[in-house]
Amino acid sequence: MKADSIRMGVDIGGTFTDIVLETAEGQFSVKVLTTYAAPENAILDGMHQVCEKAGIEPSAIDQIIHGTTLATNALIERRGAKTALITTEGFRDVIEMRTESRFEQYDLNLNLPDPLLSREKRFIVPGRVDAKGDILIDLQRADVEAVVDRIASAGFESVAVGLIHSYLNPAHELLVREVLAEKLPDVSVSISSEVSPQMREYERFNTVVANAYIKPLMASYLGRLEDKLSGEGVRCRIFLMHSGGGIISIQNAAEFPVRLVESGPAGGAVFAAHIAARYGLHKVLSFDMGGTTAKICLIKNQTPKTSRVFEVARTYRFKKGSGMPISIPVIDMVEIGAGGGSLAHVDGMRQIRVGPESAGSEPGPACYGRGGERSAVTDADLILGKLDPTNFAGGSIPLYLDRSKSALTDHVGNALEMDAIEAAFGVSEVVDENMANAARVHAVENGEDLAEYTMIAFGGAAPLHAGRLCEKLGVERLLIPPGAGVGSAIGFLRAPFSFEANRSVYMKLSDFDPIKIKQLLSELKAEATGFVRTCDAVSPILSEYKVYMRYTGQGWEIPVTLTADQALNPDVATFETRFEEDYTKLFGRPVAGMDIEITVWAVNATTPPAEVAPIVETTRSAPAKVTGTRELFDAVTSSYTEGDVIDRTIMRPGQHAMGPAAVTEAETTIIVPSGRGAICQPDGCIDIMMKGATA
């Protein structure tokens, strides 16, 4: 894109839809309530508001980059299309049997999540491919046609095809798709050899089912969005943020919508990585808290940690294996139901519980005055003085303190013999501790000490809670970047065009075949590059190579990154050395005398990241201008204290403030705890540290 191009980032969240517009004159943003029935309506509303701020017509927009939770929510809420699965005879129940792993070993009443498709929606065909990709039993066209006729008579809207070992030989899946296209041309089809060509049939089948389940929904939404934007004179191309932290075309997004799972949070991680690069930070904890969920991600060396399996809709908090595994490239993060709209209640043991149920935007927390009667985190924040009832969301949404007090009293206080203030403090502490626990677990799983990290917080609710979270985690430094309230949408505008192609081909190092490896990685490079070229026809494309390796007999692999020379001129000694280096970093030492095997090969094609200008950090110069005072509840003393109110928009580099204080802006409020001080950095970041570090 040209340097003076006008670009718009759009993030649909569970409560708010965030719009960011970047022009040569600067950055403009708005938050509007998400319209669940037709999410595109909120986009149009926000687009008109932000264009009015910028003084341009919508037709002047050159590019739109969009991320959304719609795919994730459809899976969680089971609101997808009527979907059928065609699988190999003998494997009909794989998605229900799951694996032998028990995420809660001693729970005799363990409840596993139901599969997306019940048994009567799963169909079988004969034919068999073995673990080397050879055909053992031919699949006859007549057998496929008989199954397709049954699917046609049942009125299915979408079909997933997942056959055993199709990642090595997709011939049978291609035959099934061919018959479906002939007999049911209007039915959506997804095949696992394209959606997730990886070993482990449970994860692969589940992923292709999820893709088929949400494909009609997402295709319909994206089509309506294109039509409505075109009707407003917006003729530019629309791109989608994918879960791996890059951008793909709207056509590819419609074909592989499962890759949009976690696209919004991925934008947030890209945003945090951009800030980390600006400040030269190598260990960052990204904290994104919106209206519905909170997301925590570790970013090392300005790169978010990635994974190739992600769980949606965990039934047990923090428990790996209790959710629905989606086998796609994804930024690795932990997500919990802890947002501004998360609802609080008292359980049977007289304990305060918060989330995962959310008030969303319809009806919203009680203080919105839109019909919500139950107490949410936003209601607690309002009572504790963190929010200004007359200036929430830039003054577009008035807040009603009396309704918050009634809701907290009715749903929390009365059960525990607390007044509204005590109940609000209890709710706030519980939600903060939930997020702190999630961060601790995530850090331990990755062998990290959070005391060495800097937190970067964004999302509408994060700046309200980040200071207290840092206290709980022992994190000394907190950065709140400009545009924090719409951070994920800004992250979309910083993301490269990228696509990762992967494939499972099993190989032991004792059977190392450099010719086969070079051919495989070259094919994956061409596949990934082809996807990127559908978005960007001129930019150079970089290729990143990764192989997943383990000792023979182990159950899971570790990712090993290779340079282009190591990948395309493969040498067995280099592969062994790189694996042992990474294995030792994770587990302390290598295992002598064991063969090593490779299970998955991946190539990520990406346009070069935008250059990041480093920040020369400033020191204190003068106190920030105080525009008023506010009663803020201090968690340490469990009492209200008078805090300064500072308008962030008029803070200048070097200006500082000491907590307790509230730094206000249109889309969020930064709460500076009493034990910390804040300074405005040259790029507008509010840098919050222990008082001794800023005094």
VOPALO-982944 format. One line per field, with one value per residue (C-alpha): residue number from 1; x, y, z. Coordinates in steps of 0.5 Angstrom, whole numbers. Layout:
num = [NUM | ...] $
X = [X | ...] $
Y = [Y | ...] $
Z = [Z | ...] $
! end
This chain:
num = [1 | 2 | 3 | 4 | 5 | 6 | 7 | 8 | 9 | 10 | 11 | 12 | 13 | 14 | 15 | 16 | 17 | 18 | 19 | 20 | 21 | 22 | 23 | 24 | 25 | 26 | 27 | 28 | 29 | 30 | 31 | 32 | 33 | 34 | 35 | 36 | 37 | 38 | 39 | 40 | 41 | 42 | 43 | 44 | 45 | 46 | 47 | 48 | 49 | 50 | 51 | 52 | 53 | 54 | 55 | 56 | 57 | 58 | 59 | 60 | 61 | 62 | 63 | 64 | 65 | 66 | 67 | 68 | 69 | 70 | 71 | 72 | 73 | 74 | 75 | 76 | 77 | 78 | 79 | 80 | 81 | 82 | 83 | 84 | 85 | 86 | 87 | 88 | 89 | 90 | 91 | 92 | 93 | 94 | 95 | 96 | 97 | 98 | 99 | 100 | 101 | 102 | 103 | 104 | 105 | 106 | 107 | 108 | 109 | 110 | 111 | 112 | 113 | 114 | 115 | 116 | 117 | 118 | 119 | 120 | 121 | 122 | 123 | 124 | 125 | 126 | 127 | 128 | 129 | 130 | 131 | 132 | 133 | 134 | 135 | 136 | 137 | 138 | 139 | 140 | 141 | 142 | 143 | 144 | 145 | 146 | 147 | 148 | 149 | 150 | 151 | 152 | 153 | 154 | 155 | 156 | 157 | 158 | 159 | 160 | 161 | 162 | 163 | 164 | 165 | 166 | 167 | 168 | 169 | 170 | 171 | 172 | 173 | 174 | 175 | 176 | 177 | 178 | 179 | 180 | 181 | 182 | 183 | 184 | 185 | 186 | 187 | 188 | 189 | 190 | 191 | 192 | 193 | 194 | 195 | 196 | 197 | 198 | 199 | 200 | 201 | 202 | 203 | 204 | 205 | 206 | 207 | 208 | 209 | 210 | 211 | 212 | 213 | 214 | 215 | 216 | 217 | 218 | 219 | 220 | 221 | 222 | 223 | 224 | 225 | 226 | 227 | 228 | 229 | 230 | 231 | 232 | 233 | 234 | 235 | 236 | 237 | 238 | 239 | 240 | 241 | 242 | 243 | 244 | 245 | 246 | 247 | 248 | 249 | 250 | 251 | 252 | 253 | 254 | 255 | 256 | 257 | 258 | 259 | 260 | 261 | 262 | 263 | 264 | 265 | 266 | 267 | 268 | 269 | 270 | 271 | 272 | 273 | 274 | 275 | 276 | 277 | 278 | 279 | 280 | 281 | 282 | 283 | 284 | 285 | 286 | 287 | 288 | 289 | 290 | 291 | 292 | 293 | 294 | 295 | 296 | 297 | 298 | 299 | 300 | 301 | 302 | 303 | 304 | 305 | 306 | 307 | 308 | 309 | 310 | 311 | 312 | 313 | 314 | 315 | 316 | 317 | 318 | 319 | 320 | 321 | 322 | 323 | 324 | 325 | 326 | 327 | 328 | 329 | 330 | 331 | 332 | 333 | 334 | 335 | 336 | 337 | 338 | 339 | 340 | 341 | 342 | 343 | 344 | 345 | 346 | 347 | 348 | 349 | 350 | 351 | 352 | 353 | 354 | 355 | 356 | 357 | 358 | 359 | 360 | 361 | 362 | 363 | 364 | 365 | 366 | 367 | 368 | 369 | 370 | 371 | 372 | 373 | 374 | 375 | 376 | 377 | 378 | 379 | 380 | 381 | 382 | 383 | 384 | 385 | 386 | 387 | 388 | 389 | 390 | 391 | 392 | 393 | 394 | 395 | 396 | 397 | 398 | 399 | 400 | 401 | 402 | 403 | 404 | 405 | 406 | 407 | 408 | 409 | 410 | 411 | 412 | 413 | 414 | 415 | 416 | 417 | 418 | 419 | 420 | 421 | 422 | 423 | 424 | 425 | 426 | 427 | 428 | 429 | 430 | 431 | 432 | 433 | 434 | 435 | 436 | 437 | 438 | 439 | 440 | 441 | 442 | 443 | 444 | 445 | 446 | 447 | 448 | 449 | 450 | 451 | 452 | 453 | 454 | 455 | 456 | 457 | 458 | 459 | 460 | 461 | 462 | 463 | 464 | 465 | 466 | 467 | 468 | 469 | 470 | 471 | 472 | 473 | 474 | 475 | 476 | 477 | 478 | 479 | 480 | 481 | 482 | 483 | 484 | 485 | 486 | 487 | 488 | 489 | 490 | 491 | 492 | 493 | 494 | 495 | 496 | 497 | 498 | 499 | 500 | 501 | 502 | 503 | 504 | 505 | 506 | 507 | 508 | 509 | 510 | 511 | 512 | 513 | 514 | 515 | 516 | 517 | 518 | 519 | 520 | 521 | 522 | 523 | 524 | 525 | 526 | 527 | 528 | 529 | 530 | 531 | 532 | 533 | 534 | 535 | 536 | 537 | 538 | 539 | 540 | 541 | 542 | 543 | 544 | 545 | 546 | 547 | 548 | 549 | 550 | 551 | 552 | 553 | 554 | 555 | 556 | 557 | 558 | 559 | 560 | 561 | 562 | 563 | 564 | 565 | 566 | 567 | 568 | 569 | 570 | 571 | 572 | 573 | 574 | 575 | 576 | 577 | 578 | 579 | 580 | 581 | 582 | 583 | 584 | 585 | 586 | 587 | 588 | 589 | 590 | 591 | 592 | 593 | 594 | 595 | 596 | 597 | 598 | 599 | 600 | 601 | 602 | 603 | 604 | 605 | 606 | 607 | 608 | 609 | 610 | 611 | 612 | 613 | 614 | 615 | 616 | 617 | 618 | 619 | 620 | 621 | 622 | 623 | 624 | 625 | 626 | 627 | 628 | 629 | 630 | 631 | 632 | 633 | 634 | 635 | 636 | 637 | 638 | 639 | 640 | 641 | 642 | 643 | 644 | 645 | 646 | 647 | 648 | 649 | 650 | 651 | 652 | 653 | 654 | 655 | 656 | 657 | 658 | 659 | 660 | 661 | 662 | 663 | 664 | 665 | 666 | 667 | 668 | 669 | 670 | 671 | 672 | 673 | 674 | 675 | 676 | 677 | 678 | 679 | 680 | 681 | 682 | 683 | 684 | 685 | 686 | 687 | 688 | 689 | 690 | 691 | 692 | 693 | 694 | 695] $
X = [0 | 2 | 5 | -1 | -6 | -12 | -13 | -19 | -18 | -25 | -25 | -32 | -32 | -37 | -39 | -36 | -34 | -28 | -26 | -19 | -18 | -11 | -10 | -4 | -7 | -7 | -11 | -18 | -22 | -29 | -32 | -40 | -44 | -44 | -50 | -51 | -56 | -53 | -45 | -44 | -49 | -44 | -39 | -42 | -44 | -37 | -34 | -39 | -37 | -30 | -30 | -33 | -28 | -23 | -26 | -27 | -32 | -32 | -31 | -24 | -22 | -16 | -16 | -20 | -17 | -22 | -22 | -28 | -30 | -36 | -33 | -30 | -37 | -41 | -37 | -38 | -45 | -46 | -50 | -47 | -50 | -53 | -47 | -45 | -39 | -37 | -31 | -28 | -31 | -29 | -28 | -35 | -34 | -27 | -30 | -34 | -28 | -23 | -16 | -15 | -12 | -16 | -15 | -18 | -15 | -19 | -26 | -31 | -36 | -32 | -36 | -33 | -36 | -40 | -38 | -40 | -44 | -48 | -48 | -54 | -50 | -44 | -43 | -38 | -35 | -31 | -24 | -18 | -11 | -5 | 0 | 5 | -1 | -2 | -9 | -11 | -18 | -20 | -26 | -32 | -36 | -42 | -41 | -40 | -46 | -50 | -48 | -49 | -56 | -57 | -54 | -59 | -65 | -63 | -62 | -55 | -53 | -45 | -41 | -34 | -30 | -25 | -22 | -16 | -9 | -12 | -6 | -1 | -6 | -12 | -15 | -21 | -23 | -22 | -27 | -32 | -32 | -33 | -39 | -42 | -40 | -44 | -50 | -51 | -48 | -51 | -48 | -42 | -36 | -29 | -24 | -19 | -13 | -14 | -16 | -11 | -7 | -4 | -3 | -8 | -14 | -18 | -15 | -16 | -23 | -25 | -22 | -25 | -32 | -31 | -29 | -35 | -40 | -38 | -37 | -44 | -45 | -38 | -39 | -46 | -43 | -37 | -42 | -47 | -41 | -38 | -45 | -47 | -40 | -40 | -47 | -44 | -39 | -33 | -30 | -23 | -21 | -23 | -18 | -18 | -14 | -12 | -11 | -3 | -2 | -3 | -7 | -11 | -16 | -23 | -24 | -19 | -22 | -29 | -26 | -22 | -26 | -23 | -17 | -21 | -22 | -18 | -17 | -19 | -14 | -8 | -9 | -8 | -2 | 1 | 0 | 4 | 9 | 10 | 10 | 15 | 20 | 19 | 22 | 27 | 23 | 25 | 20 | 13 | 7 | 1 | -6 | -12 | -18 | -25 | -32 | -33 | -26 | -19 | -13 | -6 | 0 | 8 | 12 | 19 | 24 | 18 | 15 | 9 | 9 | 5 | 2 | -1 | -7 | -12 | -17 | -24 | -30 | -26 | -31 | -26 | -22 | -15 | -15 | -12 | -16 | -23 | -24 | -25 | -18 | -17 | -11 | -9 | -3 | -5 | -2 | -1 | -5 | -9 | -17 | -21 | -28 | -26 | -28 | -32 | -39 | -37 | -43 | -42 | -46 | -45 | -44 | -47 | -40 | -42 | -36 | -36 | -35 | -34 | -35 | -35 | -42 | -42 | -48 | -45 | -48 | -55 | -57 | -50 | -48 | -54 | -50 | -52 | -59 | -61 | -65 | -59 | -61 | -55 | -48 | -42 | -35 | -36 | -41 | -36 | -31 | -36 | -38 | -30 | -29 | -25 | -30 | -33 | -41 | -41 | -35 | -36 | -34 | -33 | -39 | -44 | -46 | -49 | -47 | -52 | -49 | -55 | -57 | -50 | -51 | -58 | -55 | -49 | -53 | -58 | -54 | -47 | -48 | -55 | -52 | -46 | -48 | -44 | -46 | -45 | -38 | -36 | -39 | -36 | -29 | -30 | -32 | -26 | -21 | -24 | -24 | -16 | -14 | -17 | -13 | -7 | -8 | -9 | -2 | 2 | -1 | 1 | 8 | 9 | 7 | 12 | 18 | 18 | 19 | 14 | 18 | 23 | 17 | 14 | 6 | 3 | -4 | -10 | -17 | -23 | -22 | -15 | -12 | -17 | -15 | -7 | -4 | -7 | -5 | 2 | 2 | -1 | 4 | 10 | 11 | 15 | 13 | 7 | 6 | -1 | 0 | -4 | -10 | -10 | -18 | -18 | -11 | -13 | -16 | -9 | -6 | -9 | -6 | 1 | 0 | 4 | 0 | 2 | 0 | 3 | 2 | 4 | 4 | 5 | 10 | 13 | 21 | 26 | 33 | 36 | 32 | 34 | 32 | 35 | 32 | 25 | 26 | 28 | 22 | 17 | 19 | 19 | 12 | 10 | 14 | 10 | 3 | 4 | 7 | 1 | -4 | 0 | 0 | -7 | -7 | 0 | 2 | 8 | 12 | 18 | 16 | 20 | 19 | 20 | 21 | 19 | 19 | 16 | 21 | 21 | 25 | 22 | 17 | 15 | 8 | 9 | 13 | 17 | 18 | 25 | 26 | 31 | 34 | 32 | 39 | 38 | 31 | 33 | 40 | 38 | 43 | 42 | 47 | 44 | 37 | 40 | 44 | 38 | 33 | 38 | 39 | 32 | 30 | 35 | 33 | 26 | 28 | 35 | 38 | 38 | 37 | 43 | 42 | 35 | 33 | 29 | 23 | 20 | 12 | 10 | 13 | 11 | 13 | 10 | 10 | 10 | 11 | 17 | 14 | 14 | 20 | 19 | 23 | 26 | 24 | 29 | 25 | 24 | 25 | 21 | 20 | 14 | 8 | 2 | -4 | -9 | -16 | -20 | -20 | -24 | -25 | -22 | -22 | -15 | -15 | -9 | -12 | -19 | -22 | -23 | -18 | -18 | -14 | -12 | -16 | -11 | -13 | -9 | -10 | -6 | 0 | 6 | 13 | 16 | 10 | 9 | 3 | 3 | -2 | -7 | -10 | -14 | -12 | -18 | -19 | -25 | -24 | -21 | -19 | -12 | -12 | -5 | -5 | -2 | 4 | 6 | 8 | 6 | 10 | 8 | 13 | 15 | 10 | 5 | 5 | 4 | 9 | 7 | 13 | 14 | 14 | 22 | 23 | 19 | 20] $
Y = [0 | 7 | 11 | 16 | 10 | 10 | 4 | 2 | -4 | -7 | -11 | -15 | -17 | -20 | -13 | -7 | -7 | -3 | 2 | 5 | 9 | 11 | 17 | 22 | 26 | 21 | 16 | 16 | 11 | 9 | 4 | 2 | -4 | -10 | -12 | -19 | -20 | -17 | -15 | -11 | -6 | -4 | -4 | 1 | 5 | 6 | 7 | 13 | 16 | 15 | 18 | 24 | 25 | 24 | 29 | 24 | 20 | 12 | 12 | 14 | 8 | 4 | -2 | -6 | -11 | -14 | -19 | -22 | -27 | -29 | -36 | -37 | -35 | -40 | -46 | -44 | -43 | -48 | -44 | -47 | -50 | -57 | -61 | -68 | -72 | -77 | -81 | -88 | -94 | -96 | -88 | -86 | -84 | -81 | -74 | -77 | -82 | -76 | -79 | -83 | -77 | -75 | -67 | -69 | -75 | -77 | -74 | -80 | -75 | -72 | -69 | -68 | -63 | -66 | -67 | -62 | -67 | -72 | -80 | -79 | -74 | -78 | -82 | -88 | -90 | -96 | -95 | -95 | -91 | -94 | -90 | -89 | -86 | -93 | -95 | -101 | -102 | -98 | -93 | -94 | -88 | -92 | -93 | -85 | -84 | -88 | -84 | -77 | -79 | -80 | -73 | -70 | -73 | -71 | -63 | -62 | -55 | -57 | -63 | -64 | -70 | -73 | -80 | -84 | -82 | -77 | -72 | -77 | -79 | -74 | -78 | -81 | -74 | -71 | -77 | -75 | -68 | -69 | -73 | -68 | -62 | -66 | -68 | -63 | -57 | -52 | -55 | -53 | -58 | -58 | -63 | -65 | -66 | -58 | -55 | -59 | -64 | -67 | -73 | -75 | -76 | -74 | -67 | -67 | -69 | -64 | -59 | -60 | -61 | -54 | -51 | -54 | -52 | -45 | -44 | -42 | -37 | -34 | -34 | -31 | -26 | -24 | -23 | -19 | -14 | -14 | -12 | -7 | -3 | -3 | 0 | 5 | 7 | 3 | -1 | -3 | -10 | -13 | -18 | -22 | -23 | -30 | -34 | -34 | -27 | -25 | -23 | -27 | -25 | -25 | -31 | -35 | -33 | -36 | -42 | -44 | -40 | -44 | -40 | -34 | -37 | -32 | -27 | -21 | -23 | -25 | -18 | -16 | -20 | -17 | -10 | -12 | -14 | -8 | -4 | -9 | -8 | 0 | -1 | -6 | -11 | -18 | -21 | -18 | -21 | -18 | -17 | -16 | -15 | -13 | -13 | -21 | -24 | -23 | -26 | -27 | -28 | -29 | -25 | -26 | -23 | -19 | -25 | -28 | -35 | -40 | -47 | -51 | -54 | -49 | -51 | -47 | -48 | -51 | -54 | -53 | -47 | -48 | -55 | -57 | -63 | -60 | -56 | -57 | -58 | -54 | -56 | -50 | -45 | -40 | -35 | -39 | -35 | -37 | -34 | -34 | -31 | -25 | -18 | -12 | -16 | -22 | -23 | -25 | -29 | -33 | -40 | -46 | -45 | -38 | -36 | -30 | -33 | -28 | -31 | -34 | -32 | -25 | -19 | -18 | -11 | -14 | -12 | -11 | -9 | -7 | 0 | 1 | 2 | -3 | -8 | -12 | -14 | -18 | -15 | -15 | -13 | -6 | -5 | -6 | -2 | 4 | 3 | 3 | 10 | 7 | 9 | 16 | 15 | 21 | 20 | 12 | 10 | 18 | 20 | 16 | 11 | 14 | 9 | 9 | 8 | 7 | 1 | -2 | -2 | -5 | -11 | -12 | -12 | -17 | -22 | -22 | -17 | -20 | -27 | -25 | -20 | -15 | -8 | -6 | -3 | -9 | -13 | -9 | -10 | -18 | -18 | -14 | -18 | -25 | -23 | -20 | -26 | -31 | -27 | -27 | -35 | -36 | -32 | -36 | -42 | -40 | -38 | -44 | -48 | -45 | -45 | -37 | -32 | -27 | -22 | -21 | -19 | -12 | -12 | -9 | -8 | -6 | -7 | -3 | -6 | -8 | -1 | -1 | -7 | -8 | -4 | -9 | -15 | -13 | -12 | -19 | -22 | -18 | -15 | -8 | -5 | -3 | 0 | 3 | 5 | 10 | 7 | 2 | 1 | -1 | -5 | -11 | -6 | -3 | -9 | -11 | -5 | -8 | -15 | -18 | -22 | -29 | -36 | -42 | -49 | -55 | -63 | -69 | -73 | -78 | -79 | -82 | -78 | -85 | -85 | -78 | -77 | -70 | -70 | -72 | -66 | -61 | -63 | -63 | -56 | -53 | -55 | -52 | -46 | -45 | -47 | -41 | -36 | -37 | -36 | -29 | -27 | -27 | -21 | -18 | -18 | -14 | -14 | -19 | -25 | -28 | -36 | -39 | -46 | -50 | -58 | -61 | -66 | -71 | -77 | -84 | -86 | -79 | -77 | -70 | -66 | -59 | -54 | -53 | -47 | -48 | -42 | -43 | -46 | -51 | -53 | -53 | -56 | -61 | -64 | -70 | -67 | -60 | -63 | -67 | -61 | -56 | -61 | -62 | -55 | -53 | -60 | -58 | -51 | -54 | -60 | -59 | -64 | -68 | -76 | -80 | -86 | -85 | -84 | -77 | -77 | -71 | -71 | -64 | -60 | -52 | -46 | -39 | -34 | -27 | -20 | -17 | -13 | -6 | -2 | 0 | 6 | 5 | 10 | 14 | 14 | 20 | 22 | 26 | 33 | 36 | 34 | 32 | 37 | 35 | 36 | 34 | 29 | 23 | 18 | 11 | 5 | 3 | -5 | -5 | -1 | -3 | 4 | 10 | 15 | 22 | 21 | 26 | 26 | 27 | 28 | 23 | 27 | 33 | 30 | 31 | 27 | 27 | 29 | 25 | 23 | 19 | 14 | 14 | 17 | 16 | 18 | 18 | 18 | 17 | 9 | 7 | 9 | 8 | 7 | 8 | 5 | 8 | 4 | 7 | 13 | 14 | 18 | 20 | 17 | 20 | 16 | 17 | 11 | 11 | 8 | 6 | 3 | 2 | 9 | 9 | 8 | 14 | 19] $
Z = [0 | -1 | 5 | 5 | 4 | 8 | 12 | 17 | 22 | 25 | 31 | 33 | 40 | 45 | 47 | 43 | 36 | 35 | 29 | 28 | 22 | 20 | 15 | 13 | 19 | 24 | 28 | 29 | 33 | 36 | 40 | 38 | 42 | 38 | 34 | 35 | 30 | 24 | 26 | 20 | 22 | 28 | 23 | 18 | 24 | 27 | 20 | 19 | 26 | 25 | 18 | 21 | 26 | 20 | 16 | 10 | 6 | 7 | -1 | 1 | 5 | 1 | 5 | 11 | 16 | 20 | 26 | 29 | 35 | 31 | 29 | 36 | 39 | 34 | 36 | 44 | 43 | 38 | 33 | 26 | 20 | 20 | 19 | 17 | 17 | 12 | 15 | 14 | 16 | 23 | 25 | 26 | 33 | 34 | 35 | 41 | 44 | 44 | 46 | 53 | 56 | 62 | 64 | 71 | 73 | 80 | 78 | 77 | 75 | 69 | 64 | 57 | 52 | 47 | 40 | 35 | 31 | 34 | 32 | 27 | 23 | 22 | 16 | 14 | 7 | 6 | 3 | 7 | 6 | 11 | 15 | 9 | 4 | 0 | -1 | 2 | 0 | -6 | -5 | -10 | -13 | -12 | -4 | -4 | -8 | -3 | 3 | -1 | -3 | 5 | 7 | 1 | 4 | 11 | 9 | 11 | 9 | 10 | 10 | 13 | 10 | 14 | 12 | 16 | 13 | 8 | 10 | 6 | 1 | -1 | -7 | -3 | 0 | -7 | -10 | -4 | -5 | -13 | -12 | -7 | -12 | -17 | -13 | -8 | -11 | -6 | 0 | 3 | 3 | 7 | 7 | 12 | 7 | 6 | 12 | 17 | 13 | 20 | 24 | 30 | 27 | 33 | 32 | 25 | 24 | 30 | 26 | 19 | 23 | 26 | 19 | 16 | 22 | 21 | 14 | 12 | 17 | 16 | 8 | 9 | 14 | 10 | 3 | 7 | 10 | 3 | 0 | 5 | 5 | -3 | -2 | 2 | -4 | 0 | -6 | -3 | -1 | 5 | 9 | 15 | 21 | 22 | 29 | 27 | 27 | 20 | 14 | 9 | 3 | 5 | 0 | 3 | 10 | 7 | 5 | 12 | 17 | 22 | 22 | 24 | 31 | 36 | 30 | 35 | 40 | 35 | 33 | 40 | 41 | 34 | 37 | 44 | 40 | 36 | 42 | 45 | 39 | 40 | 47 | 45 | 50 | 50 | 55 | 55 | 58 | 53 | 57 | 53 | 57 | 53 | 55 | 55 | 56 | 58 | 54 | 56 | 52 | 53 | 48 | 47 | 43 | 40 | 37 | 40 | 42 | 37 | 37 | 32 | 37 | 40 | 45 | 44 | 50 | 55 | 60 | 66 | 67 | 66 | 64 | 58 | 54 | 57 | 51 | 43 | 40 | 33 | 30 | 26 | 27 | 33 | 37 | 44 | 49 | 55 | 55 | 61 | 61 | 65 | 62 | 63 | 62 | 66 | 71 | 78 | 83 | 90 | 89 | 94 | 98 | 99 | 94 | 89 | 82 | 76 | 69 | 64 | 63 | 60 | 60 | 53 | 50 | 50 | 55 | 58 | 65 | 70 | 70 | 62 | 63 | 58 | 62 | 65 | 72 | 74 | 77 | 72 | 73 | 70 | 75 | 81 | 77 | 77 | 85 | 86 | 82 | 76 | 71 | 70 | 69 | 65 | 60 | 59 | 52 | 50 | 53 | 49 | 54 | 60 | 67 | 72 | 79 | 83 | 78 | 79 | 87 | 87 | 82 | 87 | 93 | 90 | 87 | 91 | 98 | 101 | 100 | 104 | 108 | 105 | 103 | 95 | 96 | 100 | 94 | 89 | 92 | 92 | 85 | 83 | 87 | 85 | 77 | 78 | 82 | 76 | 71 | 76 | 76 | 69 | 68 | 73 | 70 | 63 | 65 | 69 | 63 | 59 | 64 | 65 | 71 | 70 | 75 | 69 | 64 | 63 | 62 | 56 | 57 | 52 | 51 | 54 | 61 | 62 | 64 | 69 | 72 | 70 | 76 | 81 | 76 | 76 | 84 | 84 | 79 | 82 | 75 | 76 | 70 | 66 | 59 | 57 | 49 | 46 | 43 | 48 | 48 | 41 | 41 | 37 | 32 | 31 | 31 | 25 | 22 | 24 | 22 | 16 | 10 | 12 | 11 | 14 | 10 | 14 | 13 | 17 | 14 | 19 | 18 | 23 | 23 | 22 | 15 | 14 | 6 | 4 | -3 | 0 | 5 | 0 | -4 | 1 | 4 | -3 | -4 | 2 | 1 | -6 | -3 | 3 | -2 | -7 | -1 | 1 | -7 | -7 | -2 | -4 | -11 | -11 | -4 | -2 | 1 | 7 | 9 | 16 | 16 | 22 | 24 | 30 | 33 | 39 | 41 | 39 | 43 | 46 | 45 | 43 | 39 | 40 | 35 | 32 | 27 | 21 | 17 | 10 | 8 | 14 | 11 | 3 | 4 | 9 | 13 | 19 | 24 | 23 | 25 | 31 | 33 | 33 | 36 | 42 | 43 | 44 | 48 | 53 | 53 | 55 | 59 | 62 | 58 | 52 | 52 | 50 | 45 | 43 | 35 | 34 | 29 | 25 | 25 | 22 | 17 | 16 | 12 | 14 | 8 | 10 | 8 | 11 | 18 | 18 | 21 | 28 | 30 | 37 | 43 | 46 | 53 | 57 | 64 | 69 | 67 | 70 | 74 | 69 | 69 | 74 | 72 | 78 | 83 | 84 | 90 | 88 | 92 | 94 | 94 | 99 | 105 | 103 | 103 | 99 | 98 | 94 | 87 | 82 | 75 | 69 | 62 | 58 | 51 | 54 | 57 | 54 | 54 | 61 | 65 | 71 | 76 | 83 | 85 | 86 | 80 | 74 | 67 | 63 | 55 | 51 | 50 | 57 | 64 | 67 | 74 | 77 | 84 | 90 | 90 | 83 | 79 | 72 | 66 | 59 | 54 | 47 | 43 | 48 | 52 | 60 | 63 | 70 | 75 | 82 | 86 | 87 | 80 | 77 | 83] $
! end
